[in-house]
Amino acid sequence: MEREEIVRYLKNRQRGIYPIIVQHYADRIIGLGKRIALDIIKNDLEKFSGEKIDVSYFSLAKAISKYLKMNGRKVEHFVPKESLPKSSRFKNAYEYPDSDNMRPGAFRLEED
């Protein structure tokens, strides 16, 4: 679907446009936060049409989540321990063999 059709459907507030928007912009918005994706889509459509475009955050967020679920793409926000700076690496109390000496919820910085 082309951008002029997307703009027309958004202005008419027709149902079912948000999954189509997500499919159209999937290569640019998947892996980004939903708010950033909203800004990217909104700016692109406003530049194209030259008018103010209203895009619903909640409808877009629901469509993005459904797209990810249907396509089996899972976005992970896990940062590997090795990529963290040394000052940010720590272990919780239960991860130490001598954890009996520490109170619950305490942690120590790793010593390499």
N, C-alpha and C positions, 0 to 999 in steps of 0.2 A: 504494500500500500504506500502510496506516495505521500509526501508531507502535506500537500494541499488538501488531500482527502482527510488526513488526520486532523488538520486545523478545522475543516468544515464540520467533522463529526464532533470535535470538542466544543465548538460554538453551539451546535444544536443539542448538546448534552445527550447524545445517543449512547445507549448501553453497549457494552462490549468493546469499547475503544481502547481501554487501558491494556488488556493483554496484547492487542495489536501493536500498541506503542512500544511495549516491552520487547516484543519480537523484532520490531524495526530497529530499536536502539540497543539490542542485546550485546553486541560486540563491544560497545562503549560503556555500558552501565553495570554489567555483571561483575561483581567483585568490589564495587564501590558501595558506599553507604547510600541509603535510600534518599536522604536529603540532598546529597551531591548529585545523585541520578536525577532527581526532580529539577535541580537547577540546570543541569546540562540539557535536559529535554526542553525545559521552558525557554532557555536562552536560544536554543537552536530553532524552535518553532517561532519565537518572536522575531528573530532575525529573518527567517524565511518569509513570514507573513507581513511583518512591519506593524503588527498590532499586538496589544496585550492579550496574552493567552492565559486562561485559568486552568491549572492542572491540579487536581485533587491529590494531596499527599497520601491520604489513606487508601484511596483506590489504586494509586500507583504502587504503594508498598504491598498491598494485597496481590496485585498482579505480578510483581517481581517475585514474591515468595512462592506463588503458585507456579511461575515459570521455572524457578530453581528446583522445586519439588518434582515437577513433571519431567524435567530434563536430567535429573540425577546429578546436577551440579551442586556441590556443597561448598560454600565459601567458608574457609577456616581462618580464624583470626588468631591462631596459635603461633607464638613466636618461639622458635627453638632456643633452648637454653644456651647453646654455644654462641648464638648471635648477640646475646645480651652483653653489655659491658660487665667487667669483672665485679664492679661495685654493686651491680644489681642482681647478682646471682646469690641465692640464699636457699637454705633448706629449712623446712618446718621441723618442729620438735620431734615429731614421730618418725622422721626420716633418719635420725641419728641413732647409732647403736646404744649410746649412753643417754638415751632420752629420759631416763628416770630422774636425772638431776635437773631437768628443765620443767618449767611450769607449762600448762597447756596454752597453745597459741604463740609461744615464743619461737624465735628463729635466730639463726646465726648466719653471718656471711660466710661464704665458702672460702676456704684457705687453699689456694693452689700452689 
